[in-house]
């Protein structure tokens, strides 16, 4: 009986991992004036849409880089700052490698890294198709 329960638990865990993997999408590589490496992955975490930068993403050396999302209608959403200052200088700063999308963003056509100080797109990427993030 214990072996059977363990088999069922393992099967359920395997299906959960498979379902979570089926809900993740990885973009094409970033391209642009200052950002030309790395990708972004869209996934579901605790029922929320999350974007996460890949480990090979290089933070641009610019004053104020932010996450920016463009939806399928061309609406632009300037979101969270990429870097977080903690008062210890550049070596102690942290990076918002992941961001939870606000519920009002209903789909994602492009993800950009945007310098709010220079008002310039530093690099952008897209997924194979526009991703729906909310029921309309």
C-alpha positions as CSV (number, residue, x, y, z in Angstrom):
1,X,0.0,0.0,0.0
2,X,2.8,2.4,0.9
3,X,4.6,1.6,-2.4
4,X,1.4,2.3,-4.3
5,X,0.9,5.7,-2.5
6,X,4.5,6.6,-3.3
7,X,4.0,5.7,-7.0
8,X,0.9,7.9,-7.2
9,X,2.7,10.8,-5.5
10,X,5.6,10.5,-7.9
11,X,3.3,10.4,-10.9
12,X,1.4,13.5,-9.6
13,X,4.7,15.4,-9.1
14,X,5.9,14.4,-12.6
15,X,2.7,15.7,-14.1
16,X,3.0,18.9,-12.1
17,X,6.5,19.5,-13.4
18,X,5.4,18.7,-17.0
19,X,2.5,21.1,-16.7
20,X,4.7,23.9,-15.4
21,X,7.2,23.3,-18.2
22,X,4.4,23.4,-20.8
23,X,3.5,26.9,-19.5
24,X,7.0,28.4,-19.9
25,X,8.2,30.1,-23.0
26,X,11.7,31.3,-23.8
27,X,12.3,34.3,-26.1
28,X,14.7,34.8,-28.9
29,X,18.0,36.5,-27.8
30,X,18.0,40.2,-27.0
31,X,19.3,42.5,-29.7
32,X,19.9,46.2,-29.6
33,X,22.3,49.1,-29.1
34,X,23.5,48.0,-25.6
35,X,21.8,44.6,-24.9
36,X,22.9,41.7,-27.2
37,X,22.9,38.7,-25.0
38,X,20.5,36.6,-23.0
39,X,16.9,35.7,-23.3
40,X,13.8,36.1,-21.1
41,X,11.5,33.2,-20.0
42,X,7.8,33.6,-19.3
43,X,6.4,31.3,-16.7
44,X,3.5,30.9,-14.2
45,X,4.4,31.1,-10.5
46,X,1.6,30.9,-7.9
47,X,-0.9,31.9,-10.6
48,X,1.0,34.9,-11.7
49,X,2.9,35.6,-14.9
50,X,6.6,36.0,-14.4
51,X,9.4,37.1,-16.7
52,X,12.9,36.0,-15.8
53,X,16.2,36.9,-17.5
54,X,18.6,34.2,-18.4
55,X,22.0,33.7,-16.6
56,X,23.9,34.9,-19.7
57,X,22.0,38.3,-19.7
58,X,24.4,41.2,-19.3
59,X,23.1,44.3,-17.5
60,X,23.8,47.3,-19.7
61,X,26.1,50.0,-18.3
62,X,23.6,52.8,-18.5
63,X,22.1,55.1,-15.8
64,X,18.6,53.8,-15.5
65,X,17.7,50.5,-17.2
66,X,14.1,49.3,-16.8
67,X,11.9,46.3,-17.8
68,X,9.5,47.4,-20.5
69,X,6.8,45.3,-22.2
70,X,4.9,46.0,-25.4
71,X,1.5,44.2,-25.9
72,X,-0.1,43.1,-29.1
73,X,-1.9,46.4,-29.5
74,X,1.4,48.3,-29.3
75,X,0.8,49.7,-25.8
76,X,4.0,50.2,-23.9
77,X,4.4,49.5,-20.2
78,X,7.4,50.8,-18.4
79,X,7.9,48.6,-15.4
80,X,10.4,47.9,-12.7
81,X,13.9,49.2,-12.7
82,X,16.4,46.5,-13.5
83,X,18.9,47.4,-10.9
84,X,18.2,47.9,-7.2
85,X,20.6,50.1,-5.2
86,X,21.3,49.0,-1.7
87,X,23.7,51.7,-0.7
88,X,26.9,49.6,-1.0
89,X,27.9,50.9,-4.4
90,X,27.9,49.1,-7.8
91,X,29.4,45.8,-6.4
92,X,26.6,45.6,-3.8
93,X,23.7,46.4,-6.1
94,X,21.2,43.7,-6.9
95,X,19.3,43.0,-10.1
96,X,15.6,42.5,-10.6
97,X,16.3,39.4,-12.7
98,X,12.6,38.4,-12.4
99,X,9.5,40.5,-12.6
100,X,5.8,39.7,-11.9
101,X,3.6,41.2,-14.6
102,X,0.7,43.4,-13.4
103,X,-2.7,41.9,-14.1
104,X,-3.6,44.7,-16.5
105,X,-1.1,43.5,-19.1
106,X,-3.1,41.1,-21.2
107,X,-0.5,39.9,-23.6
108,X,3.2,40.2,-24.4
109,X,4.5,41.0,-27.9
110,X,8.0,42.3,-27.0
111,X,10.1,42.6,-23.9
112,X,12.6,45.5,-23.9
113,X,15.3,46.8,-21.7
114,X,14.7,50.6,-21.7
115,X,16.9,53.4,-20.3
116,X,14.5,55.8,-18.6
117,X,17.2,58.4,-18.2
118,X,18.2,58.5,-21.9
119,X,14.7,57.5,-23.1
120,X,16.1,54.8,-25.3
121,X,15.5,51.2,-26.0
122,X,18.7,49.3,-25.1
123,X,17.7,46.0,-26.5
124,X,14.5,43.9,-27.2
125,X,13.3,40.4,-27.8
126,X,10.1,38.6,-28.6
127,X,8.6,35.2,-28.3
128,X,7.6,33.0,-31.3
129,X,4.1,34.4,-30.9
130,X,2.4,37.0,-28.8
131,X,1.7,35.4,-25.4
132,X,-1.7,35.9,-23.8
133,X,-1.4,36.6,-20.1
134,X,-4.9,37.3,-19.1
135,X,-8.4,36.3,-20.3
136,X,-10.1,39.1,-22.2
